[in-house]
Amino acid sequence: MTTTSPTNTAPSLDPVPPVASPGRNRVRLKLGAGQQLKGGPLTYLALVVVGLGSVFPLYWTLVAASHDQQRVLDSPPPLLPGGRLWSNLQTAWEQAHLGKAIVNSVIVSGCITAATLFFCTLAGYAFAKMRFRGRGALMTAVIATLTIPPQLSVVPLFMMMADIGWGGKLESVIFPTLVGAFGVFFMRQYLLEALPYELIEAAKVDGATNIRIVWNVVLPAARPAMMVLGMLTFVQAWNDFFWPFLALNQENPTLQVALGQLSASYTPDQSIVMAGALISTLPLLLVFVVFGKQIVGGIMAGAVKG
């Protein structure tokens, strides 16, 4: 007589491993944590084209500044730097008085940048985290000022500066641009996500005043956005030509106004003009080299917060 052993029909308590589809596994292998996406040949080709297109204007400025005007106007134009760079730089420096112009541009751009960061950060914090009557209407009015062309305010602004006695002085360029609507909106949008209400309430519980909260809580949280806004403001103030050209005179110009004098003659020397443009570009490159890491970090932090 044959006997059969009883079969264990009780359900197993061991967890059953989930079965994943092959497609999902491939996606996880490609986009897993700690892994990087690899670009193909077209990606590198596109990056090379974009990089060369970005660097070529600066390179052409260097080439044109190192030749005389006749060689620059030849067809085909030169593609390699020449040997007149230093002499052209000296000529542009002496003709346009670029030494004083650079000092004036540094003063104007530095004051405008510092004031914009201070006032726009405070205003952005107020619009983002403080509760007060009419906050929405005031923010709408601030944004609405972006739709007004700057040319419409030139005549009354010029008359106002003349009445104050600031005609031809750097104050007439600095004070009208101490704060901008774009900076207020930019800081407000960043602080909405980057600054939790819990930090502010915790600081109030610890007995911190509003000034202490701004210094110890708001400014550290807003530092990445402030770096980006400061770079944008400095570049805009450095390259501004329209209002400084109207408000200042030839004895007290900014750098862009002084460069305009190089090309104001009937037949301007293009090599000298390019030499002046090269001089005006070098401070911006220096600023980006010094603060480039912080600026890129601020952009990435803003992207993550968004």
C-alpha positions in Angstrom: 0.0 0.0 0.0 1.4 3.3 -1.1 1.3 6.3 1.2 1.6 9.9 0.2 3.0 12.6 2.4 0.5 15.4 3.1 1.1 18.5 1.1 1.4 21.8 3.0 -1.3 24.0 1.7 -0.9 26.9 4.1 -0.2 30.2 2.5 3.5 31.3 2.7 4.2 34.4 4.9 7.3 35.4 2.9 6.8 38.6 0.8 6.5 38.0 -2.8 9.0 40.2 -4.8 7.2 42.6 -7.2 7.5 41.8 -10.8 8.6 44.8 -12.8 8.2 45.2 -16.5 11.4 45.2 -18.6 10.7 48.7 -19.9 10.4 50.1 -16.4 13.7 48.5 -15.4 15.5 50.0 -18.4 14.2 53.5 -17.4 15.4 53.0 -13.9 18.8 51.9 -15.1 19.2 55.0 -17.2 17.8 57.5 -14.8 18.7 56.0 -11.5 20.1 58.0 -8.6 23.7 59.0 -8.9 23.7 58.4 -12.7 24.1 61.0 -15.4 22.5 61.3 -18.8 24.9 60.9 -21.7 24.5 63.0 -24.8 25.0 61.7 -28.2 27.1 63.2 -31.1 24.3 65.7 -32.0 24.3 67.0 -28.5 28.0 67.7 -28.5 27.8 69.2 -32.0 25.0 71.6 -30.8 27.0 72.6 -27.8 30.1 73.3 -29.9 28.0 75.4 -32.4 26.4 77.4 -29.5 29.8 77.9 -27.8 31.5 79.1 -30.9 28.6 81.4 -31.7 28.8 83.0 -28.3 32.6 83.4 -28.3 32.9 84.7 -31.9 31.8 88.3 -31.3 34.4 88.7 -28.6 37.0 87.1 -30.7 36.2 89.4 -33.7 36.4 92.4 -31.4 39.9 91.3 -30.4 40.9 90.7 -34.1 39.5 94.1 -35.3 41.2 95.9 -32.4 44.6 94.5 -33.3 44.6 95.7 -37.0 44.4 99.1 -38.6 41.1 100.3 -40.2 42.2 99.6 -43.8 42.9 95.9 -42.9 39.6 95.6 -41.0 37.6 96.9 -44.0 39.4 94.5 -46.5 37.5 91.7 -48.2 37.9 89.1 -46.9 38.5 90.5 -43.4 41.3 89.2 -41.3 40.6 86.1 -39.1 43.8 86.2 -37.0 44.9 88.9 -34.5 47.5 91.4 -35.7 50.2 93.4 -34.0 48.5 96.8 -33.4 46.5 95.8 -30.3 48.5 97.6 -27.7 48.8 100.8 -29.7 45.0 100.9 -30.5 44.2 100.3 -26.9 46.4 103.3 -25.9 44.8 105.5 -28.6 41.3 104.6 -27.5 42.2 105.2 -23.8 43.6 108.7 -24.6 41.0 109.9 -27.1 38.0 108.9 -25.0 39.5 109.5 -21.5 38.5 106.0 -20.6 40.2 106.1 -17.2 37.7 108.5 -15.7 34.9 106.9 -17.6 35.7 103.5 -16.1 35.8 105.0 -12.6 32.4 106.7 -13.2 30.9 103.4 -14.5 32.2 101.5 -11.5 30.6 104.0 -9.1 27.3 104.2 -11.0 27.0 100.4 -11.5 28.1 99.6 -7.9 25.7 102.0 -6.3 22.8 100.9 -8.5 23.5 97.2 -7.8 23.8 97.6 -4.0 20.7 99.7 -3.7 18.7 97.4 -6.0 19.6 94.4 -3.9 18.8 96.1 -0.6 15.5 97.7 -1.6 14.2 94.9 -3.8 15.0 92.2 -1.2 13.1 94.2 1.5 10.2 94.9 -0.9 10.1 91.3 -2.1 10.0 90.0 1.5 7.2 92.3 2.3 5.1 91.3 -0.7 5.8 87.6 -0.2 5.5 87.1 3.6 3.9 90.1 5.3 0.2 90.6 5.5 -1.1 94.2 5.0 -4.0 95.9 3.4 -3.7 96.6 -0.3 -0.8 94.2 -0.9 -2.3 92.7 -4.1 -3.1 96.1 -5.5 0.3 97.5 -4.8 2.0 94.5 -6.4 -0.2 94.9 -9.4 0.8 98.6 -9.7 4.5 97.6 -9.4 4.2 95.1 -12.2 2.2 97.5 -14.3 5.2 99.9 -14.3 7.1 97.4 -16.5 4.7 98.2 -19.3 5.6 101.9 -19.4 8.4 102.7 -22.0 11.4 104.4 -20.3 11.4 107.0 -23.1 8.2 108.5 -21.8 9.8 109.6 -18.6 12.9 111.1 -20.1 11.6 114.7 -20.4 10.1 115.1 -16.9 13.1 113.2 -15.4 15.6 115.5 -17.1 13.7 118.6 -15.9 13.6 117.2 -12.4 17.3 116.6 -12.3 18.0 120.1 -13.6 15.8 121.6 -11.0 17.6 119.7 -8.2 20.9 120.8 -9.6 22.2 117.4 -10.6 22.5 118.1 -14.3 25.7 116.5 -15.6 26.4 114.7 -12.3 26.5 111.0 -11.5 23.6 111.4 -9.0 21.3 112.1 -11.9 22.1 108.6 -13.3 22.2 106.7 -9.9 19.1 107.9 -8.1 16.4 107.3 -10.7 17.4 103.6 -10.9 17.9 102.7 -7.3 15.1 100.2 -7.4 13.3 98.5 -10.2 10.0 96.7 -10.6 11.6 93.6 -12.1 13.9 93.2 -9.0 10.9 93.5 -6.7 8.9 90.9 -8.6 11.9 88.6 -8.9 12.7 88.6 -5.2 9.1 88.2 -4.3 8.6 85.1 -6.5 11.8 83.6 -5.1 11.0 84.2 -1.4 7.5 82.8 -1.8 9.0 79.3 -2.1 12.5 79.6 -0.5 11.4 81.2 2.8 9.0 79.1 4.9 6.6 80.9 7.3 7.8 78.5 10.1 11.3 80.1 10.1 9.8 83.6 10.5 7.4 82.4 13.3 10.3 80.6 15.1 12.3 83.8 15.0 9.4 85.8 16.4 8.9 83.3 19.2 12.6 83.7 20.1 12.0 87.5 20.4 13.7 88.6 17.2 12.8 92.0 15.9 11.9 92.7 12.2 15.4 93.9 11.5 16.9 90.8 13.1 14.6 88.6 11.1 15.6 90.3 7.9 19.3 90.1 8.7 19.5 86.5 10.1 16.6 84.8 8.2 15.6 86.6 5.1 19.0 87.5 3.7 20.6 84.0 4.0 17.5 82.5 2.3 17.6 85.1 -0.4 21.3 85.0 -1.1 21.2 82.8 -4.3 18.5 85.0 -5.9 20.4 88.2 -4.8 23.5 86.9 -6.7 21.6 86.5 -9.9 19.7 89.8 -9.5 23.0 91.6 -8.7 24.7 90.2 -11.8 21.8 91.2 -14.1 21.6 94.7 -12.5 25.3 95.3 -12.8 25.4 94.3 -16.4 22.4 96.5 -17.3 23.8 99.5 -15.4 27.3 99.0 -17.0 25.9 98.8 -20.5 23.3 101.6 -20.2 23.8 104.3 -22.7 20.5 106.2 -23.4 19.9 108.0 -20.1 23.6 108.6 -19.2 24.0 110.1 -22.6 21.3 112.6 -21.9 22.0 113.3 -18.2 25.8 113.5 -18.3 28.3 115.7 -20.3 31.5 115.0 -22.1 33.6 116.1 -19.1 32.0 113.5 -16.7 30.9 110.5 -18.8 30.3 106.9 -18.1 32.1 104.3 -20.1 29.4 103.8 -22.7 29.0 107.5 -23.3 32.8 107.8 -23.7 32.8 105.0 -26.3 30.0 106.9 -28.1 32.4 109.8 -28.5 34.9 107.5 -30.4 32.3 106.8 -33.1 30.9 110.3 -33.2 33.2 111.6 -35.9 32.3 111.6 -39.6 34.7 108.8 -40.4 35.3 106.9 -37.2 38.3 104.5 -37.0 36.7 101.1 -36.5 39.8 99.6 -35.1 39.9 102.2 -32.3 36.2 101.8 -31.7 36.7 98.1 -31.3 39.6 98.6 -29.0 37.4 100.8 -26.8 34.7 98.1 -26.9 37.2 95.5 -25.8 38.3 97.6 -22.8 34.6 98.0 -21.8 34.1 94.2 -22.0 37.0 93.2 -19.8 35.5 94.4 -16.4 32.3 92.4 -17.1 34.4 89.3 -17.9 36.4 89.8 -14.7 33.2 90.1 -12.6 31.8 86.9 -14.1 35.1 85.0 -13.5 35.2 86.1 -9.9 31.5 85.6 -9.0 30.6 83.0 -11.7 30.4 80.1 -9.3 28.0 81.9 -7.0 25.9 83.2 -9.9 25.5 79.7 -11.4 24.8 78.3 -8.0 22.1 80.9 -7.5 20.5 80.1 -10.9 20.5 76.4 -10.0 19.1 77.0 -6.5 16.3 79.1 -8.1 15.5 76.4 -10.6 15.3 73.8 -7.8 13.1 76.0 -5.6 10.8 76.6 -8.6 
